[in-house]
Amino acid sequence: MTFLNTTLSWLLRRRLPRIEGLKARPGEAQQLVFRSLIGRGRRTEWGRKYGYNAIQSVQDFQQRVPVSGYEELFPYIERIMKGEQNVLWSSPIRWFSKSSGTTNARSKYIPVSSEALDDCHIKGGKDMMALYIANRPDTRVFEGKGLSIGGSLHANPYGHNSATGDISAVVMKNLPAWGQVIRTPSLDVALMDEWEAKIDRMAHITAQENVTSILGVPTWTMVLIQRVLDQTGKESILDVWPNFEVFIHGAVAFQPYRKLFSEQVFGRSSVGFQEVYNASEGYFAIQDDMTRANEMMLMPDYGIFYEFVPVEEADQPFPKAYTIEEVELNRNYALIISTNAGLWRYRIGDTVRFTSLYPHRIRVSGRTKHFINAFGEEVIVENAEMAITQACLATGAVIADYTAGPVYMQHGQQGGHEWVIEFARDPSSLTEFTRVLDDTLRQVNSDYDAKRYHDLALVKPVVHAVPTGTFYAWMSQRGKVGGQHKVPRLSNSREYVDDLLGGRYGNVYK
């Protein structure tokens, strides 16, 4: 075992006692974060507007400060991008994470302070590896390189002396020197702007490296791996990277991809999978137990104060919000955050539910705007993931990508759902796949089941199988390729389904 692997593993293990303490006392950690945020917020224009000097408790905070979406905060963010400081946060903001989201084509610019970089994003990366080492004490992951699939950086469009980019690119640019040593490819390649050229260059470089881990979104990881295989002529990526240990994934639910990666991509039980929940707004959770798939420990000491709002109240400015010590198991909450970059009671758009308490583990159950509720069926992403998984198990299928939307009632016909699915391995029967998909949705969602009863309001869903590469071509056409862009899973409109089925991407249905 190399000196570097031994040294880094030892240093990272020293983080574990703190993490164990967080599992037992998350409320104490959150109170410390809350007091620190309010103290820093008092020095800002936002803090003066909402009387932070008078805030003594979480209850005071919740009564004084409304829940905000991006639209409400953007006028303040725009001023910061033009050079003003002490608007939302008390330290200078030099970085902005650019996120287009999945339901709005307009870019969002999320402020990233030095505190958010050091005490949240980079700290989260260290804890991620510490927890991986705890799960795999014999690891040799630092004997090779970690492959990071990041985005790119751009000048601030308002001309101020700052930069914007995907959060992965912002973090990559600010990694400490030791972090740059253990990753690949070099920054000049990793931060290239033109996606196709970058993928080719990354494939060429990393195929010659001893890659032992990958950190990335499943979709774009598959694109890169396929490019490596095409360039090397190898049949398995483990022929290229024989010492590969772990795929660290995030941004989208992994369950539909698990079989694809475990059986077809890696095909080796020794390869592990670790999930993280990070976003432009912050680093939120890490899978602490790799035997508990799809569950992550919420990290309470990253400079983020969490509130949890029942989804039915998510759009209200002053909803009933719960702290980490007040949440219940298996209830869907909209996630509200206040951060060490000046996002105050910010509605991030994700929904989560707790699967355990002490430690507080969560599953990301969906998006507040990513659902199908055209007929009162309230199908959320978690329902869709469960149904897709069961349909794959029943028919031997493996999913590459999918999206779904409603079929509206018209001319006396009932409504329904329409799915567009790209298979990495076709189902034994598309009819059977559709049946299991429908049956599982009925089992996990009583509202959907009620609408499907005797085809009362909803008829059986229609599933279109499209050829390999359809979704990549579609995302590329929309200018949404790269690590931070995600295929929208569910929509309450037909925007994505109609666009995909319009035939502009060479997709002849199977």
N, C-alpha and C positions, 0 to 999 in steps of 0.2 A: 504493500500500500504506500502511495507516495506521501511525501512530507506535507504537501499542500492539502491533500485530502484529509490527512490526520489532523492537521492544525485547524482547518476550517470546521471540520466536524466537531472538534473539541470546543472551539469558540462558540459555535451555534448551540451546542448542548447547554451552554451556560444560560441560555434564554428560557429553558424549559421550566425551572422553578417559578419564574414570574408568570408564565402562561398557566401553570397549575393553580397559582393563586387567583388568577382571573376567573378560572372555572368556578371556584368556590365563592368569590366575592365580586361579581360583576357590578353590582349596584354601587359599591364603594368606588370602583374605578370610574363609573359614569358620573358620580357626584363630583369627583376631582376634575374630570373633563368639563363638566357643566360650569363649575366655579371659575375655572381658567378661561373658558370661552366668554363668559359674561364680563370678567375683568378686562379682557382684551377688547371686547366689543364696546365698552364704555367710552373708549377713546375715538370711536368712529362716528361718522354722520348718522349712520343707521342706529347706532346705540343711543345717540342723543335724541333722535326722532321718537324712539320707543321707550325712552326713560329707563335705560339700563342701570342708571345709578340707584333706582328704587327697587330693582329686582333682587330679592333675597332668597327666592325659592323657585323650584320648577313650576309651581302653581302660578306664581307671579309672572313668570316668563310666558306661560301658555295663555294667560289672560290678556297680556299686553301685546304680544307679537303674533300677527296672523300667519297662517300657513301660506306659503307662496309657491307658485310655479315659476318656470323660467321667464315667462312673459312679464311677471310682476318685478322680477329682479333685473331684467335686462337693462332698463334705463341706468341703473347703478353700475352694472358691469361695463356698459358702453363708456361711461365716464372714466372708469378705471383704465380701459383700453386706450383712451385718449390722453392718459397721463396723470389723472387725478389720483391721489392716495388718501388713505384714512376714510374711505367711503364705506366699505363693508368690512374691511379688516385693517388692523393697525400696523402691519408691516408691509413693505413695498411688494407689489405684485408684478413679477417680471415674466410670468408664464401663464398661458391660457390653454386649456385643453379643448380642442375642437371636436365636437360631437354632433353629427347630423341626426342622431336618433334613427327611428325606423318609421315614424308616422308623419314626419314633417321634413320636407326637403331643405328647409333653411338650417344653416349651421348654428349650433349653439357654442358659445365660448364660456367655459367654466374657469374661473380664476384658480390658479395653483400657487399658493404661497410657499415660501421656504419651509415653513412649519409643516404644511401638507406633504411636501416632498420627503422631508427627513423623518417626521414623526408618524406619518401615515403610510405613504406608498412604499418607501424604501424600508421602513420598519416592518411593514407587512411582508415584503419579500424575504427578509431575514427570518421572520417567524415561520413563514411557509417552509423554508428549508430546514429550520430547526424541528418542525413537526414531522417533516418527511424523514429526517434522521431518527427521530424517536420511533417511528413506525418501521424503519429499516436500519437497525444499528450497524449492520455489516456493509452499509453502502460504500460504493466507490465512485459516487457520482461526480466528485470533484477531481477525479483522475482524468476526466475528459472535459468537454465544453458543453455549456448550456446554450441551446439554439433558441433565440428569441425572434419571434415574428412580429415586428413592430410596424409603426406607421411612418410618417414623415413630418418634418418641421417646415413652417412657413413664417414669413414676416407678418407682424401685426398689420392687418388691413387698414388700421387707423393711423399707421405711420409712427407710432410711439416706439421707443427703444425697448421692445419686448417681442416675444415670439409666440406662435401658436402651433398646435399639432396634436395628433393623437396622444392620449395619455401615455401609451407605451413608449412613444418617441420622446416625450418630455422626460419621463423617468429614466429612460436609457441614456439620454444626454447628461443627466445629473447623477449617474451612478458613481460611487467612489472608485478609486483606481483599481482596488482588488476585484470589484464587481465587473469591471471591463476585462480583466485578465481571464476570467473564467467563462466568458460568453463568446459566442460567434454568431454572425460574421462581424467584421469591424464596423464601427459607426458609420463610416462613409458609405458602406453598402447597405447597412440596416436602415438608414434614414433616407435612402434614395426615394425620389418622388414618383417616378414612373413605375407603376406596379409590375407590368410584364417584364421590363428590363431588370427590375430588382429581383423578381422570382428566379429568373434565369441566372443572374449573378450569384444569388444566395445558394442556389442548387449547386452551381459549379464549385463554390468555395467550401460549403459544408460537406459535400460528398467526400472531400479529402481530409476532413477533421474527424477526431474521435468524439463524436457527439454522444453524450450519455443522458441528456434530458432535453425536452422541448417545452417551452412555455408559449402557448398560443391558443387561438380560437380553433375548434375542430375543423371547420370548413376550410379555412386558409391553410391550416396544417396539412390537410389532405392534398391541396393544390401543390404545395411545396414538395411533399413526399413523392407525389407522382412525377413532378419535374425531375427530382433527383433520380428516380428509377429510369425515367426516359433517357437521361443523360448518361447514366452508368450502364444501362442494359441489364441491370440486376432485376430479379423477380421479387425479392423481399428486401425491405429497407434494413432488416437485420443483417443482410449480407453486406450492406454498406456500413452500418454502425453496429457491429457485433456486441459492443459493451453498453448498449442503450438500456437505461433503467426505468425512466419515469416520464410520462406525459402529464404535464401540469396544464390544466385547461380551465377556461372560464368563459364568461360573456353569454353563452347559450347553454341550455340544459343538455347534459351529456348523454342521458339515457338512450335516446334514439341512435346515438353514434357508438355506444359502448361495444356492441357486437361487431360493428365495422372495424373498430380499432383493435379489439382484443383478438378477433379471429382472422381478419383479412390483412390488416396493416402490420401488426406485430406477431400475432399468432404464437405468443410465448407467455406462459403463466408468470414468468419472473418479471415481466414488464408491469410496472405499477401505474396507477392513475390517481392523481390528486386534483381536487377541485378547489378553485378559489373564486371569490366574489369581489372583484374589483371593477371600478368604473371611473369615468372622468371625475366624478365628484368625490371619490374616496375609495379606500381599500377596506372592505367591510368584514369579510369572513373567510375562514380557511378550513378545509377538511382536516380535522385533527386526528381522526380515526379512519384509516384507509379501508377498514372492513365495513364501514357504514357509508355505502354509496349514496350520493345525492344529499348528504347532510354536512353542514359546515358550522364551525363554531364562530359565533359573532364575537369579534374582537373589540372589547369595550374601552381600550386605552390608547386609541389612535388619534385622539384629538377630535373625535366625532361624537356628538351627543345624539342618541337615538330616541325617537318617539314612534309609537305604533298606533295607527288609526284603523279601526274596523273599516273594511273596504266600502261599506255602504255609506260611510260618512266622509269618504276620501276627498270629495270636492268642496267641502265646507271650509271657510276661512278660519273658524274657531271650532274644530271638531273635538270630541272627547278623545284625548290622546293618552296612551299608557307608556310608562317607562319600562325598562328592561325587567324590573322586579315585579311588575304588575301584569305581565302578559300571561295568556293562557295557551295551553297546547292545542295544536290542530285547528287554530282559528286564523283566517286570512286577514292580514293587516297590510295596509299601505304604509310604506316606509317613509318616514319624515326625518331629515337630518339637519343638524347645525354643525358646521365644520370650522376647522382652523384655517380656512381660506375665505371665510365670510359669507357662506351660504347659511341663511338663518331660517329655520323651520321650513326647509326646502323639500318640496314634494318631488321625490326622485322619479316616481312613475312605476317602481317595482312593487310587487306584493310578495310577502313572505309569510310562512307559517312556522311555528316552533315545533320541533320534533322531540326535543328534550329540554329540561331545565337543570341547570347546575351540572354540567355545562349547558349553556344556552345554545343549542344547535338549531339551525334554520334550513329550510328549503325555499328556494325562490319559486314561488307558485305561478308567477306571471307578471304581466304589466297591467297597470290600471287602464291603459288605452289599447291593450292587445287582448281582445276577446271577441267572441261572436255572441251578440245578444239582440239579433234582429227580430226574434220572436219570443223573447223572455226566457231563452234557454240558458243564458249566462255561462257559456263554455269558456273556460280560461285555459291558459297555456298548459298548466299542470294536468288538466283533464286530457288535453290533446296528447301530451307526452305519454301518459299512461296508456291511452288507447292505441297509439302508434306502436308502443313497445309490445303490447299484447298481440296485436295483429302481426307483427314481425315474428314473434315467437311461434305463433300458430301456423305460419306459412313459410318459415325459413327465410324470410326477406331480411335485407339489411338496407337501412335508409341512408341516403346521402343528404337530402334536403327536402323540405316541404313547406307549403303554405296553404291556408284555407280561408274561405270567405263564404258569405251567405248567398243563397239563390232566393231572390225575393218573390213573394206571392204575386201572381199576375194572371189575369184572364181566368179567374176561377181556380187556378192551380195552387196547390200547397207550396210552401217554401221548403228549403232544404239547405244543405251545406255542400260546397264543392271543394275538393282537395286536389292540389297539384303536387305530385310526389316524384322525386328523382330517386330511383333505387340503385344502390351499389350492387345488390343482388336481388333479382326479381322474386316476387312471391310465387309459390307453387301455383296459386290461383288468385288472380286479382279479385274475383268475386268473393272468395273466402276471406281475403284480406279486408275487403270492404265490410263484410258481415261482422267480423270480429271487431273491427274499428267501431262500428255502430253499436254493437252489443256492449262493448266496454264503456263507451260514453254513456250509455243508458245505466250501466251499473254504478258509475262513479259520480253521475250528475242527475239528481232527481228531477230538476227542471227540464233538462233535455229529454229525460225519459217520459215525462208527462206530455211534452209536445209531440213525441214520437208515438205515443199510444194510439194504435189504430190509424197511424198516419194523420192524426188529428190536425196538427199544424205543420209538422215536419215530415217529409218523406225520407227514405233511406239516402244517405249521402252518395254523391258521385265522386269517384276517384279517377283522376287522369294520371297515368304513368308517362313521364317524359324522359327522353334520352339523357345519358351521361353528359354533363357539361352544360345543360340548359340553365341551371341556376347561376352558374359562374358567368355565362354569357349575359344573362339578364342583369346581374349585379354590375357587371362591367359596363353595360350599356347605360346604366343609371349613374355611372361614376362612383359606385360604392364598393370598390374592391379595396382590400386591406384589412389589417387585423382588427380594427375597431368597428367595422361595418358588419351587421348581422342581417340574415334573411328574416324578414318579418313573418312570424309564425301564423298569427291569427289577425284578421281584420274584420271590423264590423261593416266594411264596405267591400265592393268588388274590385277595388283599384288594382290590387296585386294579381288576383286571379285572372282578371280580364287582360291585364298586360302580358302575363305569361302565356295565356292561351291565344294571344293574338298572332302567334306564329312568327314573331320577328327574330327569333333566336334559333331557328333551325330545328325546332322541336316538333317532330312528327310523332304523334302519340303511338305508344306501343299497343 
